[in-house]
Amino acid sequence: MIIQGLQKLTLLDYPENVACTVFTYGCNFRCPFCHNASLVTKAPEDAIPEDEIFSFLKTRQGLLDGVCITGGEPLLHKDIDIFISKIRDLGFKVKLDTNGSFPGKLKDIINRGLVNYVAMDIKSSLENYGVPIGLSDFDVSPIAESVDFLRSCGVEYEFRTTVVDELHSAEDFENIGKWLKDAPKYFLQKFVDSGDIISEGLHPCSKEKMQKYKDILSQYIGSVELRGVE
């Protein structure tokens, strides 16, 4: 595992739980709006040793409910299952953030009971998927496979999209709604330029446009909420 960051407390990242967040290095996507670009494009100079993570977690037993594992893309790491198992052995629940491009690994860790909650990014409609991930010839079949598995596996999950004005349209969300019809939870997240993004010249959508996209999805999905929209 290559760990590049640790947020010691979060009340937002794991719904209804007090948690910390571990940031893994590396991603197979190149989303131009990625707000953790340094986790994707730069080799880590100050990786955090696993022992340091576990030493911290031992001091938080009984204080934190869970651990969020995010990136980058955590499932890039071949030993992610071992890392999660050690966290679970300390009594913590685990929330995994993933882009859904590794369905085999996702199925394995869920089928082994290692993960309590999954947040899968839906970058766009299947018809337009390559654009917001920076890979024009991307094969969407792994994404579709991960979606189908999450919808039937029994683990708690959410789908979410970071909405960028230049990259998303009403047609995208109409197609997403039809694709993910009857999903239990969907979140539309407002894009924020963190100052550490891959491409410049991108902008958040207006509150009105975010509401419009929410209304479109709500025709198909039971619970649709906005994040980061005041």
C-alpha positions as CSV (number, residue, x, y, z in Angstrom):
1,M,0.0,0.0,0.0
2,I,1.2,3.5,-0.8
3,I,-0.6,5.9,1.5
4,Q,-0.2,9.6,0.9
5,G,-2.6,11.2,3.3
6,L,-4.6,10.8,6.5
7,Q,-7.5,13.0,7.7
8,K,-7.8,12.2,11.3
9,L,-11.4,13.1,11.7
10,T,-14.4,13.5,9.3
11,L,-18.1,13.9,10.1
12,L,-19.0,14.0,6.4
13,D,-17.2,11.3,4.4
14,Y,-19.0,8.3,6.0
15,P,-22.7,8.8,6.4
16,E,-23.9,8.7,10.0
17,N,-20.5,7.7,11.3
18,V,-17.5,9.5,12.9
19,A,-14.5,8.4,10.8
20,C,-11.0,9.1,9.6
21,T,-10.0,9.1,5.9
22,V,-7.0,7.3,4.4
23,F,-5.8,8.6,1.0
24,T,-4.1,6.0,-1.3
25,Y,-1.8,7.0,-4.1
26,G,-2.4,6.4,-7.8
27,C,-5.3,6.2,-10.2
28,N,-6.0,4.7,-13.6
29,F,-8.3,7.7,-14.6
30,R,-7.2,11.2,-15.5
31,C,-10.3,13.1,-14.7
32,P,-9.5,16.7,-15.5
33,F,-11.5,18.0,-12.5
34,C,-9.8,15.6,-10.0
35,H,-9.4,17.6,-6.8
36,N,-6.6,15.2,-5.6
37,A,-4.4,15.6,-8.6
38,S,-1.2,15.2,-6.6
39,L,-2.4,11.7,-5.5
40,V,-2.7,10.8,-9.2
41,T,0.1,12.5,-11.2
42,K,3.0,12.8,-8.8
43,A,5.1,10.1,-7.2
44,P,4.8,10.4,-3.5
45,E,7.8,11.8,-1.7
46,D,6.4,11.4,1.8
47,A,4.3,8.3,1.9
48,I,2.9,7.4,5.3
49,P,4.0,4.0,6.6
50,E,1.2,1.5,7.2
51,D,2.5,1.1,10.8
52,E,1.9,4.8,11.4
53,I,-1.7,4.4,10.2
54,F,-2.4,1.4,12.5
55,S,-0.7,3.1,15.5
56,F,-3.1,6.0,15.0
57,L,-6.1,3.7,14.7
58,K,-5.3,1.9,17.9
59,T,-5.5,5.2,19.7
60,R,-8.9,5.8,18.2
61,Q,-10.6,2.5,19.1
62,G,-13.9,3.3,20.8
63,L,-13.7,6.9,19.5
64,L,-14.1,6.5,15.8
65,D,-16.8,4.3,14.1
66,G,-15.0,3.7,10.8
67,V,-12.3,4.3,8.3
68,C,-12.9,5.8,4.8
69,I,-10.5,4.6,2.2
70,T,-10.2,6.8,-0.8
71,G,-7.7,8.0,-3.4
72,G,-6.8,8.0,-6.1
73,E,-8.2,4.6,-6.7
74,P,-7.7,2.3,-3.7
75,L,-8.4,-0.9,-5.7
76,L,-5.2,-0.3,-7.7
77,H,-3.3,-1.7,-4.8
78,K,-2.9,-5.4,-4.9
79,D,-2.7,-5.7,-1.1
80,I,-5.8,-3.5,-0.4
81,D,-7.7,-6.6,1.0
82,I,-5.0,-7.2,3.6
83,F,-5.0,-3.5,4.6
84,I,-8.7,-3.5,5.0
85,S,-8.6,-6.8,7.0
86,K,-6.2,-5.3,9.5
87,I,-8.6,-2.3,9.9
88,R,-11.5,-4.6,10.5
89,D,-9.6,-6.6,13.0
90,L,-9.3,-3.4,15.1
91,G,-13.1,-3.2,15.2
92,F,-13.6,-0.4,12.7
93,K,-16.2,-0.3,9.9
94,V,-14.8,0.4,6.4
95,K,-16.2,2.7,3.7
96,L,-14.6,2.3,0.3
97,D,-14.5,5.0,-2.4
98,T,-14.0,3.6,-5.9
99,N,-14.3,4.5,-9.6
100,G,-15.7,1.0,-10.3
101,S,-13.1,0.0,-12.9
102,F,-11.9,-3.1,-11.0
103,P,-15.1,-5.2,-10.6
104,G,-13.2,-8.3,-9.7
105,K,-11.4,-6.8,-6.7
106,L,-14.6,-5.1,-5.7
107,K,-16.5,-8.4,-5.7
108,D,-13.8,-10.1,-3.8
109,I,-13.6,-7.7,-0.9
110,I,-17.4,-7.4,-0.6
111,N,-18.0,-11.1,-0.8
112,R,-15.4,-11.6,2.0
113,G,-17.3,-9.2,4.2
114,L,-14.5,-6.7,4.4
115,V,-16.4,-3.6,3.4
116,N,-19.5,-2.0,5.1
117,Y,-20.3,0.8,2.6
118,V,-19.2,1.6,-0.9
119,A,-19.4,5.0,-2.7
120,M,-18.9,4.5,-6.4
121,D,-18.3,7.5,-8.7
122,I,-20.4,7.6,-11.8
123,K,-18.4,9.9,-14.0
124,S,-21.1,10.4,-16.6
125,S,-23.5,8.5,-18.8
126,L,-22.1,5.4,-20.4
127,E,-22.4,7.1,-23.8
128,N,-20.1,9.9,-22.6
129,Y,-17.9,8.2,-20.0
130,G,-14.5,8.7,-21.6
131,V,-14.7,12.5,-21.6
132,P,-14.8,13.2,-17.9
133,I,-12.2,10.5,-17.1
134,G,-9.7,11.8,-19.7
135,L,-9.6,8.5,-21.6
136,S,-11.5,8.8,-24.9
137,D,-11.3,5.1,-25.8
138,F,-12.3,3.7,-22.4
139,D,-14.2,0.4,-22.3
140,V,-17.2,1.0,-20.0
141,S,-17.9,-2.7,-19.4
142,P,-16.1,-2.9,-16.1
143,I,-18.1,0.1,-14.9
144,A,-21.4,-1.5,-15.8
145,E,-20.3,-4.8,-14.1
146,S,-19.5,-3.0,-10.9
147,V,-22.8,-1.2,-10.9
148,D,-24.7,-4.4,-11.5
149,F,-22.9,-6.1,-8.7
150,L,-23.4,-3.3,-6.2
151,R,-27.1,-3.3,-7.0
152,S,-27.5,-7.0,-6.1
153,C,-24.8,-7.8,-3.5
154,G,-26.6,-6.5,-0.3
155,V,-23.9,-4.1,0.9
156,E,-24.9,-0.5,1.6
157,Y,-23.8,1.8,-1.2
158,E,-24.3,5.1,-3.0
159,F,-23.6,6.4,-6.4
160,R,-22.3,9.9,-6.9
161,T,-21.3,12.3,-9.6
162,T,-19.1,15.4,-9.3
163,V,-20.8,17.8,-11.7
164,V,-18.7,20.1,-13.9
165,D,-20.3,22.7,-16.1
166,E,-18.1,22.0,-19.1
167,L,-18.3,18.2,-18.9
168,H,-22.0,17.3,-18.0
169,S,-25.3,18.0,-19.6
170,A,-29.0,17.4,-19.0
171,E,-28.9,14.6,-21.6
172,D,-26.1,12.9,-19.5
173,F,-28.3,12.8,-16.4
174,E,-31.3,11.6,-18.3
175,N,-29.3,8.7,-19.6
176,I,-27.8,8.1,-16.1
177,G,-31.3,8.0,-14.6
178,K,-32.4,5.4,-17.1
179,W,-29.3,3.3,-16.6
180,L,-29.5,3.4,-12.8
181,K,-33.2,3.4,-12.4
182,D,-34.4,2.5,-8.8
183,A,-31.0,2.9,-7.3
184,P,-31.5,3.7,-3.6
185,K,-29.2,6.8,-3.2
186,Y,-27.5,9.2,-5.6
187,F,-25.6,12.3,-4.8
188,L,-24.7,15.2,-7.1
189,Q,-21.6,16.9,-5.8
190,K,-20.7,20.5,-6.8
191,F,-17.3,20.7,-8.4
192,V,-14.8,22.8,-6.4
193,D,-11.5,23.9,-7.8
194,S,-9.1,22.8,-5.0
195,G,-6.1,24.4,-6.6
196,D,-4.8,20.8,-7.1
197,I,-6.7,19.8,-10.2
198,I,-5.4,18.2,-13.4
199,S,-6.8,20.7,-15.9
200,E,-7.6,24.4,-15.7
201,G,-10.6,26.3,-17.1
202,L,-13.3,24.1,-15.4
203,H,-16.2,25.6,-13.5
204,P,-19.0,24.4,-11.1
205,C,-22.6,24.5,-12.3
206,S,-25.0,27.0,-11.0
207,K,-27.4,26.1,-8.2
208,E,-30.2,26.3,-10.6
209,K,-28.6,23.9,-13.0
210,M,-27.7,21.5,-10.2
211,Q,-31.3,21.5,-9.1
212,K,-32.4,20.8,-12.7
213,Y,-30.1,17.8,-12.9
214,K,-31.4,16.6,-9.5
215,D,-35.0,16.8,-10.8
216,I,-34.1,14.8,-13.9
217,L,-32.5,12.0,-11.8
218,S,-35.4,12.1,-9.3
219,Q,-37.7,10.8,-12.0
220,Y,-35.8,7.5,-11.9
221,I,-34.0,7.2,-8.6
222,G,-35.5,7.1,-5.1
223,S,-33.3,9.5,-3.2
224,V,-31.3,12.2,-5.0
225,E,-29.4,14.8,-2.9
226,L,-27.1,17.7,-3.6
227,R,-23.7,18.1,-1.9
228,G,-21.8,21.3,-1.6
229,V,-24.7,23.4,-2.9
230,E,-25.8,26.2,-0.6
